[in-house]
Amino acid sequence: MVDFESLKVNDFDIEDLFIKQGWKRYFEMLNGPIYTRMVKEFWMNAQVFDEVAARMEEEEAIRKDPKLQGKSRAEMGLNKFTGTVIKSVLAGLEITISRAHLAKLL
């Protein structure tokens, strides 16, 4: 959380700088409701899914069924790999965060 009023009282009046850069909404979200248990659970289960993880997933599928050798990810029944993401499971729901999600949020 960022308390611009507290900063202002201590002679750090920087809120206007962030407003001019278009970051006001971001800080409003940071100061909004936070579900600490959900956030903790999300990050405890989070994994970075990158090219190496995608390759390992393919190798595991081939190890289980050698007939998949030479097949595409789709043919193996795997999701398409489009880039590095953060994956987690929360309340039985798989959540994926990509750079595009973060960029849109900001």
C-alpha positions as CSV (number, residue, x, y, z in Angstrom):
1,M,0.0,0.0,0.0
2,V,1.1,3.5,-0.7
3,D,-0.1,6.3,1.6
4,F,0.4,9.5,-0.4
5,E,-1.1,11.6,2.4
6,S,1.5,10.3,4.9
7,L,4.3,11.0,2.4
8,K,3.0,14.5,1.9
9,V,3.0,15.2,5.6
10,N,6.7,14.1,5.6
11,D,7.6,16.5,2.8
12,F,7.4,13.9,0.0
13,D,4.6,15.2,-2.2
14,I,5.0,12.8,-5.1
15,E,1.4,11.9,-5.8
16,D,1.2,14.4,-8.7
17,L,4.2,12.7,-10.4
18,F,2.4,9.4,-10.5
19,I,-0.9,11.0,-11.7
20,K,1.0,12.7,-14.6
21,Q,2.5,9.3,-15.6
22,G,-0.9,7.6,-15.6
23,W,-0.2,5.4,-12.5
24,K,-3.0,6.7,-10.3
25,R,-5.3,3.8,-11.0
26,Y,-2.6,1.3,-10.2
27,F,-2.0,2.8,-6.8
28,E,-5.8,2.9,-6.1
29,M,-5.8,-0.8,-6.8
30,L,-2.9,-1.4,-4.4
31,N,-4.8,0.5,-1.7
32,G,-8.0,-1.5,-2.4
33,P,-9.2,-4.6,-0.7
34,I,-6.6,-7.3,-0.3
35,Y,-7.4,-10.9,0.4
36,T,-4.2,-11.9,2.1
37,R,-5.0,-15.6,2.5
38,M,-5.9,-15.9,-1.2
39,V,-2.7,-14.1,-2.2
40,K,-0.6,-16.3,0.0
41,E,-2.2,-19.4,-1.3
42,F,-1.8,-18.3,-4.9
43,W,2.0,-17.6,-4.5
44,M,2.6,-20.7,-2.4
45,N,1.3,-22.8,-5.4
46,A,2.7,-20.6,-8.1
47,Q,5.2,-21.9,-10.7
48,V,6.9,-20.2,-13.6
49,F,6.0,-22.1,-16.8
50,D,8.6,-21.3,-19.4
51,E,10.2,-23.0,-22.4
52,V,12.0,-25.5,-20.2
53,A,8.8,-26.4,-18.3
54,A,6.9,-26.8,-21.6
55,R,9.6,-29.1,-22.9
56,M,9.6,-31.1,-19.7
57,E,5.8,-31.4,-20.0
58,E,6.2,-32.8,-23.5
59,E,8.9,-35.2,-22.4
60,E,6.7,-36.4,-19.6
61,A,3.8,-37.0,-22.0
62,I,6.1,-39.0,-24.4
63,R,7.5,-41.0,-21.5
64,K,3.9,-42.0,-20.6
65,D,3.0,-42.7,-24.2
66,P,5.9,-43.2,-26.6
67,K,3.5,-43.0,-29.6
68,L,3.4,-39.2,-29.0
69,Q,7.0,-38.8,-30.1
70,G,7.1,-36.2,-33.0
71,K,3.6,-35.0,-32.4
72,S,2.6,-31.3,-31.8
73,R,1.6,-30.1,-28.3
74,A,-2.0,-30.0,-29.5
75,E,-1.8,-33.6,-30.8
76,M,-0.4,-34.6,-27.3
77,G,-3.4,-33.0,-25.7
78,L,-1.3,-30.2,-24.2
79,N,-2.1,-26.5,-24.2
80,K,-0.3,-24.3,-26.8
81,F,2.9,-22.7,-25.4
82,T,2.8,-19.0,-26.2
83,G,5.4,-17.7,-23.7
84,T,6.5,-17.6,-20.1
85,V,3.6,-17.4,-17.6
86,I,3.0,-17.8,-13.9
87,K,0.6,-20.6,-13.1
88,S,-1.2,-21.4,-9.9
89,V,-4.2,-23.2,-8.6
90,L,-6.6,-21.4,-6.2
91,A,-9.8,-23.1,-4.9
92,G,-9.5,-25.7,-7.6
93,L,-9.3,-23.0,-10.4
94,E,-6.2,-22.8,-12.5
95,I,-5.0,-19.2,-12.8
96,T,-2.4,-18.1,-15.4
97,I,-0.7,-14.7,-15.4
98,S,1.1,-13.5,-18.5
99,R,3.1,-10.4,-19.3
100,A,0.1,-9.3,-21.4
101,H,-2.1,-9.5,-18.3
102,L,0.3,-7.3,-16.3
103,A,0.6,-4.8,-19.2
104,K,-3.1,-4.5,-19.5
105,L,-3.5,-4.1,-15.8
106,L,-0.9,-1.3,-15.7
